[in-house]
Amino acid sequence: MTITIQVDYRLEDVDMNTCVVENICREDYPDFCDAYISYAEYTDGTPLTDVELEKLNDESGDWINQYCLEDGI
């Protein structure tokens, strides 16, 4: 039995300034393949659910990498 969960959100609705990126390891430079967003909020202040965070992480690899390069280390 497979359960499919539909996640309806727009990346534009996420306040990227609220993102908390974890597991930033200097040994992963320049890829930072283990880094991920552990917390984020919508622009209205509502926290993303675990399912929404998973989708955000899947869609935001370039943003995470750039964050790690500029702010994370």
PyMOL commands that set and color helices and strands:
alter all, ss='L'
color gray80, all
select helices_A, chain A and resi 11-13+26-28+50-59+61-72
alter helices_A, ss='H'
color red, helices_A
select strands_A, chain A and resi 14-22+36-42
alter strands_A, ss='S'
color yellow, strands_A
deselect
rebuild
show_as cartoon
